[in-house]
Amino acid sequence: MDFEGFLREITPTLGLQWRPFQRRGIRRKIKQRMAQLGFSEFEDYASQVKRDEGEQGYLIRIMRVTISRFFRDFEVFEVIKNSIFPVLLQGKEGEIKIWSIGCASGEEPYSLAILWREAFEKKCPGIQLHIMATDVDEKMIQRAREGRYKKSVLKEIPSQILEHYFKKEDGWYRIDPSVKPYIQWKGHDILREDPFLGMDILFCRNLVFTYFSKESQIDTLKKLFLSLNDRGYLVIGKNESLPLTYPTLFTPMYSREKIYRKV
Ligand SMILES: C[S@@+](CC[C@H](N)C(=O)[O-])C[C@H]1O[C@@H](n2cnc3c(N)ncnc32)[C@H](O)[C@@H]1O
């Protein structure tokens, strides 16, 4: 059995797809793990993984991709600002609730908080923005709370926002504390746990519809449907698509930006 065969064999057990994990880094990590446990053949390690839930958890952890960026795919944030927030705000009182699923080290939820502060906070004093930001990896949540970033994740930020919301410190950029109160951080596994309810917008980008198996995608899509208020919005990644069963649950609103509305 070669590496591709190994991935095809074990990823369904992990609830994942095999294709996105063919990268060299993952192969190296898996080979290292096999050496550590005394396996030289992929076939033998695959049998062990299938038997051992602990080993499945270990593999899921080393196969996680945690890359993100502030204002990733900037045009998506433009649509949120110019078209979606204005619709949600019509006749709205109280609060707008957003859930950022797989929030990595906080780049996406902080971008949303900045956008709100810049464009709506003063105009809409009666409305509160609540962002629930979750990730299965507690280390990422800790980093998100800390709010310290390398320059590489800041390249899509307009310069005046960068100057206003980030302070340079020993080669790092620290996020301004004014954006922190909008966000509640939580460890949460979207594959295995129930969804949070009552959301107006879900950001579920570059996770479920890239890495999860087709079965897990369909199960998760149902959770996303439950999580949203009537006619709430679902945002997925620019290079992602929903499973074919989606039209009973969602309708496309902004096709290029991959924004859907609950039917
Ligand atoms: C590639 S990052 C995407 C970050 C951000 N959504 C974006 O588009 O820039 C995927 C994130 O999902 C998290 N993740 C992986 N499996 C998860 C799961 N089952 N439940 C929740 N988060 C998960 C990873 O820890 C990682 O931080």
The ligand as a Gaussian input file, in Angstrom:
#p B3LYP/6-31G(d) Opt

LIG

0 1
 C       -7.827000      26.109000       7.437000
 S       -8.390000      26.760000       8.962000
 C       -9.615000      27.904000       8.379000
 C       -9.710000      29.148000       9.238000
 C      -10.737000      30.172000       8.778000
 N      -12.079000      29.645000       8.834000
 C      -10.424000      30.662000       7.396000
 O      -11.141000      30.348000       6.446000
 O       -9.427000      31.405000       7.248000
 C       -9.389000      25.418000       9.625000
 C       -9.611000      25.494000      11.127000
 O      -10.613000      24.541000      11.479000
 C      -10.260000      23.911000      12.692000
 N      -10.934000      22.595000      12.765000
 C      -10.528000      21.403000      12.243000
 N      -11.435000      20.432000      12.520000
 C      -12.433000      21.042000      13.226000
 C      -13.641000      20.560000      13.799000
 N      -14.000000      19.283000      13.684000
 N      -14.433000      21.435000      14.471000
 C      -14.070000      22.748000      14.582000
 N      -12.928000      23.259000      14.069000
 C      -12.123000      22.418000      13.387000
 C       -8.747000      23.816000      12.645000
 O       -8.205000      23.685000      13.949000
 C       -8.386000      25.140000      11.960000
 O       -8.119000      26.142000      12.893000

